[in-house]
């Protein structure tokens, strides 16, 4: 294996203090973000979090109030959208209804003056990559929603833009088709090696597609990390609640010594590693546990345990989830072991977990 020194490698995109205000309304706080060449970065967050505003400033569709954007080391902050060499894919496919599939895909090449022979070859090659070789002569109205979205992707990728920007491109599709298209996008990204910035509010979509996730909330960045880091090591209560299903025990924090801390509330006292604890506010914090991290067993079987009453049994096909009501009325979600006997409503169950798996956030 060859070790390559990447300390001086220029990022594809460098966003420094980029922000947007509309009068007194803050659409995006000054934001910093770097994206490497070939990376797939997802801007994830609820409505109003600033993710689409950030994407539009990267594309040039929206002028920033503050900050700069550099592409390959060049300042592109004031470069007009048609000169940025960035492909755009939107939720609504925006295909030309009077053009065939092949003509739609060829359009950006013709606009750039590409020779006719190269246009034909590029269109043929791209149709094959999106598995629409037999559809080049059809019109958009003759295609399904998923096929139209493939054409929109092909039209974007065909001219090899240095960056592809996608704003909720799968939002109009049903669940099964969304999941299929996620793998299509992942495959296209891998085959073309293009840098992708992707906007979605769908956490599962972000986890499936991304090299890194930029989680946003209230017009600012909440956390940046790999899908595994965002899921396993959330940095805030918002991160823990937004990504995946979480159990959150909020309470007072104290130092237990030996690199351990204790979060205590009316349900008990629970230990975690000091290294898994983020910045604390007023001595209070939340201990985060994922449902799959808890194991059934008698009290004292693990380093931490809690007892509750089964009040819901939720079957979701590939999994079964139990909801336990705790002493203070709060609920606890746990993943039921498919090899174990299913409990009945009203049963009292105890679950335990090791000290290493809990994360403490504020």
C-alpha positions in Angstrom: 0.0 0.0 0.0 1.4 3.4 -1.0 1.1 6.2 1.5 0.2 9.5 -0.2 0.8 12.8 1.5 -2.5 14.7 1.2 -1.7 17.5 3.6 -1.3 20.0 0.7 -4.2 18.7 -1.5 -6.6 21.4 -2.5 -10.2 20.8 -1.6 -12.7 20.8 -4.5 -14.9 23.3 -2.6 -14.0 25.6 0.3 -16.8 27.5 1.9 -15.7 30.2 4.3 -18.2 32.2 6.3 -20.9 31.9 3.7 -24.1 33.3 5.0 -27.4 34.8 3.8 -29.8 37.3 5.3 -33.1 38.7 4.0 -33.4 41.9 6.0 -33.7 40.8 9.6 -34.3 37.2 8.7 -31.3 34.9 8.8 -31.6 32.2 6.2 -28.1 30.9 6.9 -25.6 31.8 9.6 -22.0 32.2 8.4 -20.9 28.7 7.5 -17.6 26.9 6.9 -17.4 23.6 4.9 -14.8 21.9 2.8 -15.6 19.2 0.2 -12.9 17.0 -1.4 -12.8 16.0 -5.0 -15.1 13.0 -5.7 -16.8 13.3 -2.3 -20.5 12.8 -1.7 -21.6 15.3 0.9 -25.3 15.5 2.0 -26.8 18.6 3.5 -29.4 17.2 5.9 -31.9 18.9 8.1 -35.6 19.9 8.6 -37.4 22.6 6.7 -35.9 26.0 7.4 -32.5 24.6 8.4 -30.7 26.5 5.7 -29.6 23.5 3.5 -31.2 24.6 0.3 -30.0 28.2 0.8 -26.5 26.9 1.1 -26.9 24.8 -2.0 -28.2 27.7 -4.0 -25.3 29.9 -2.9 -22.9 27.2 -4.1 -24.6 27.0 -7.4 -24.8 30.8 -7.9 -28.6 31.0 -7.9 -28.5 33.0 -4.7 -26.0 35.7 -3.8 -24.4 35.4 -0.4 -24.6 38.2 2.2 -21.2 37.2 3.7 -18.3 34.8 3.0 -16.6 33.3 0.1 -16.7 30.2 -2.1 -13.5 28.7 -3.6 -13.5 26.0 -6.2 -10.2 24.3 -6.8 -8.6 27.3 -5.1 -10.3 29.9 -7.3 -12.6 32.5 -5.8 -16.0 31.8 -7.4 -18.1 33.8 -5.0 -19.2 36.3 -7.7 -19.1 34.0 -10.7 -22.5 33.8 -12.4 -24.3 30.5 -12.3 -23.8 29.7 -16.0 -20.0 29.9 -15.6 -19.5 27.7 -12.6 -19.4 24.4 -14.4 -21.8 22.8 -11.9 -24.7 20.4 -12.7 -28.1 20.9 -11.1 -30.7 18.3 -10.5 -34.0 19.3 -8.9 -37.0 17.5 -7.4 -39.0 18.4 -10.4 -37.2 16.9 -13.4 -37.6 20.0 -15.6 -37.2 18.0 -18.8 -38.1 19.6 -22.1 -41.5 17.9 -23.1 -41.0 18.6 -26.8 -37.6 16.8 -26.9 -36.9 13.1 -26.9 -34.9 11.5 -24.1 -31.8 11.6 -26.3 -32.3 15.2 -27.2 -32.8 16.2 -23.6 -29.6 14.5 -22.6 -27.7 16.0 -25.6 -29.0 19.6 -24.9 -26.2 20.7 -22.4 -23.5 19.3 -24.8 -25.0 21.2 -27.8 -25.1 24.4 -25.7 -21.4 24.0 -25.1 -20.6 23.5 -28.8 -19.6 19.9 -28.5 -19.0 18.3 -31.9 -21.9 16.2 -33.2 -20.0 13.0 -33.3 -19.0 13.4 -29.6 -22.5 14.3 -28.6 -23.8 11.1 -30.1 -21.2 9.0 -28.4 -21.7 10.8 -25.0 -25.5 10.4 -25.2 -25.2 6.7 -26.1 -22.7 6.1 -23.2 -24.8 8.0 -20.7 -28.0 6.3 -21.7 -26.3 3.0 -21.0 -25.1 4.1 -17.6 -28.6 5.0 -16.5 -30.0 1.8 -18.1 -32.2 3.6 -20.7 -30.5 2.5 -23.9 -33.9 1.6 -25.5 -35.6 4.8 -24.6 -33.6 7.5 -26.5 -36.4 8.1 -29.0 -39.2 8.4 -26.5 -40.6 11.6 -25.1 -40.7 12.4 -21.3 -44.5 11.9 -21.1 -44.0 8.3 -22.2 -41.7 7.5 -19.2 -42.4 6.6 -15.6 -41.4 9.0 -12.8 -38.3 6.9 -12.0 -37.3 6.9 -15.7 -37.8 10.6 -16.0 -35.5 11.1 -12.9 -32.9 9.0 -14.6 -33.0 11.2 -17.7 -32.6 14.3 -15.5 -29.6 12.6 -13.9 -28.2 11.7 -17.3 -28.6 15.2 -18.6 -26.6 16.5 -15.6 -23.8 13.9 -15.7 -23.4 13.8 -19.6 -21.2 16.9 -19.8 -19.0 15.9 -16.9 -19.5 18.9 -14.6 -16.9 19.3 -11.8 -19.6 19.4 -9.2 -23.2 18.1 -9.2 -25.7 19.7 -6.9 -28.9 17.8 -6.1 -31.9 19.5 -4.3 -34.2 16.7 -3.0 -34.2 14.9 -6.4 -36.1 11.9 -5.1 -38.8 13.8 -3.2 -41.5 13.2 -5.8 -41.0 9.4 -5.9 -42.7 6.7 -3.8 -40.7 4.8 -1.2 -39.8 1.8 -3.3 -38.7 3.9 -6.2 -36.8 6.2 -3.9 -34.8 3.3 -2.6 -34.1 2.1 -6.1 -32.9 5.5 -7.2 -30.7 5.9 -4.2 -28.6 3.0 -5.5 -28.7 4.4 -9.0 -27.3 7.7 -7.7 -24.7 5.9 -5.6 -23.6 3.9 -8.7 -23.4 6.9 -11.0 -21.4 8.8 -8.4 -19.0 5.9 -8.2 -18.7 5.4 -11.9 -18.3 9.1 -12.8 -16.2 10.1 -9.7 -18.0 13.5 -9.6 -18.1 15.6 -6.5 -21.7 15.7 -5.3 -23.6 18.0 -2.9 -27.0 16.6 -2.1 -29.9 18.1 -0.2 -32.5 16.1 1.7 -34.6 16.0 4.8 -34.6 12.2 4.7 -32.2 10.8 7.2 -32.2 7.3 5.8 -31.4 8.6 2.3 -28.4 10.6 3.8 -27.1 7.5 5.6 -27.3 5.4 2.5 -25.7 7.9 0.0 -23.2 10.0 1.9 -19.4 9.9 2.4 -20.1 12.7 4.9 -23.3 14.4 6.3 -23.6 18.1 7.1 -26.5 18.1 9.6 -28.2 21.5 9.8 -30.7 23.1 12.1 -32.0 26.7 12.6 -29.9 28.1 9.8 -26.6 26.7 11.0 -24.4 23.6 11.0 -25.2 21.2 13.9 -22.6 18.5 13.1 -20.4 17.3 10.3 -19.2 13.7 10.0 -19.4 10.3 8.3 -22.8 8.5 8.5 -21.4 6.2 11.2 -20.0 9.2 13.3 -23.3 11.1 13.0 -25.3 8.0 14.1 -23.0 6.6 16.7 -21.5 9.7 18.2 -24.1 12.6 18.0 -22.8 15.9 19.3 -26.1 17.4 20.5 -29.6 16.4 21.5 -30.8 17.6 18.1 -28.4 15.3 16.3 -29.4 12.3 18.5 -33.1 12.9 17.9 -32.9 13.7 14.2 -30.8 10.8 13.1 -32.3 7.4 13.7 -34.4 6.3 16.7 -32.9 7.3 20.1 -33.6 6.9 23.7 -32.7 10.0 25.7 -32.3 10.2 29.5 -32.0 13.8 30.5 -30.6 14.5 34.0 -27.9 16.0 36.2 -24.3 15.1 35.4 -21.6 14.3 38.0 -18.1 13.0 37.8 -17.8 9.4 39.0 -14.0 9.3 38.7 -11.9 6.8 36.7 -12.9 8.4 33.4 -16.6 7.9 34.1 -19.5 10.3 34.4 -23.0 9.8 35.8 -26.3 11.1 34.4 -29.0 10.8 37.1 -32.8 11.4 36.8 -36.0 9.9 38.3 -35.4 6.6 36.4 -32.0 6.0 38.0 -28.3 6.8 37.7 -26.5 5.8 34.5 -22.8 5.7 33.7 -20.9 6.7 30.6 -17.3 7.2 29.6 -16.0 10.7 30.0 -14.6 10.5 26.4 -18.1 10.0 25.1 -19.4 13.2 26.7 -19.7 16.5 24.8 -19.8 20.0 26.2 -22.2 20.3 29.1 -24.6 23.2 29.8 -25.5 24.0 33.5 -24.5 20.6 34.7 -27.3 18.9 32.7 -27.1 16.6 29.8 -28.9 13.8 28.0 -27.6 10.2 27.8 -28.3 8.7 24.3 -28.9 5.0 23.7 -30.0 3.4 20.4 -32.6 0.7 20.6 -30.3 -2.0 19.3 -27.7 -1.3 22.1 -30.0 -2.6 24.9 -30.0 -6.2 25.9 -32.7 -8.0 28.0 -31.6 -9.5 31.3 -32.0 -9.3 35.1 -31.1 -6.2 37.1 -27.4 -6.0 37.7 -26.6 -8.1 34.6 -24.8 -5.2 33.0 -23.0 -2.0 33.9 -26.3 -0.1 33.5 -29.9 -1.3 33.6 -33.5 0.0 33.6 -36.9 -1.6 34.0 -40.2 -0.7 32.4 -43.6 -2.0 31.4 -44.3 -3.1 27.8 -46.9 -0.7 26.4 -46.5 -1.1 22.6 -45.3 -3.9 20.4 -44.5 -2.6 16.9 -43.9 -5.0 14.0 -42.2 -3.5 10.9 -41.5 -6.6 8.9 -37.8 -6.9 9.2 -37.8 -6.0 12.9 -40.0 -5.8 16.0 -39.7 -2.9 18.4 -40.9 -2.8 22.0 -41.9 0.4 23.7 -41.5 0.3 27.5 -43.0 2.9 29.9 -40.6 3.8 32.6 -41.2 4.9 36.2 -41.5 8.6 35.4 -43.8 8.0 32.4 -41.1 8.4 29.8 -40.8 5.7 27.2 -37.9 3.5 26.1 -37.6 1.9 22.7 -35.8 -1.4 22.3 -35.2 -3.8 19.5 -36.7 -7.2 20.2 -34.4 -10.2 19.6 -36.2 -12.3 16.9 -35.0 -15.5 18.5 -36.6 -14.7 21.9 -40.2 -15.2 22.9 -42.3 -12.1 22.3 -43.5 -10.5 25.5 -47.1 -9.5 26.2 -48.4 -6.1 26.9 -48.1 -5.2 30.5 -45.0 -7.4 31.1 -42.2 -5.9 33.2 -38.8 -6.1 31.5 -35.3 -5.1 32.4 -32.7 -4.1 29.9 -29.0 -3.4 30.4 -26.1 -1.9 28.4 -22.4 -1.5 28.7 -20.8 1.8 29.7 -19.0 2.2 26.4 -22.0 2.5 24.1 -23.8 5.5 25.7 -23.1 9.0 24.4 -23.8 12.1 26.6 -24.9 15.2 24.8 -26.3 18.7 25.7 
